[in-house]
């Protein structure tokens, strides 16, 4: 049997998902912001996780729903993981390593598509010569990305590479890499 690992989320995606996912936000006494976002089994992400879970643990009791648990501390530490709920208990979701990579790559693609489209829209609506830089800074502020491993230059490279391809969804068709954002998954 292959080893199962916890479905952790890449750090820069935690800040992004904290802003973009619908869910309950709670402030913790210890200075932590916590968000719990439910993922329906019938959603695209839920179906993907359910398929991965069934192949990793074939005879496991069926999961009622999934949640994404996001936590950001005052000193900038970010934690994010998927949880599975069976009956009345939540537990950390564990899948095969390659499935964890695929889930993070999907979330990464959503992040990149959102960033590129945000910047494109900002640039279209601006007459400033510095519109790309301003858009990148606004996107980073909006999603609290300044205290992550990302920097404006990596987003700028990502944006211009996406413009060269001229097709927003080509990332879903071709082999992808997170190299330009300097992240390597475990």
Secondary structure as UniProt FT lines:
FT   STRAND          4..6
FT   HELIX           11..20
FT   STRAND          24..27
FT   TURN            29..30
FT   STRAND          32..39
FT   TURN            41..42
FT   HELIX           44..56
FT   TURN            58..59
FT   STRAND          65..73
FT   TURN            74..75
FT   STRAND          78..86
FT   TURN            87..88
FT   STRAND          89..92
FT   STRAND          94..96
FT   HELIX           97..124
FT   TURN            129..130
FT   HELIX           131..142
FT   TURN            143..144
FT   TURN            146..147
FT   HELIX           152..165
FT   TURN            168..169
FT   HELIX           170..172
FT   HELIX           179..181
//
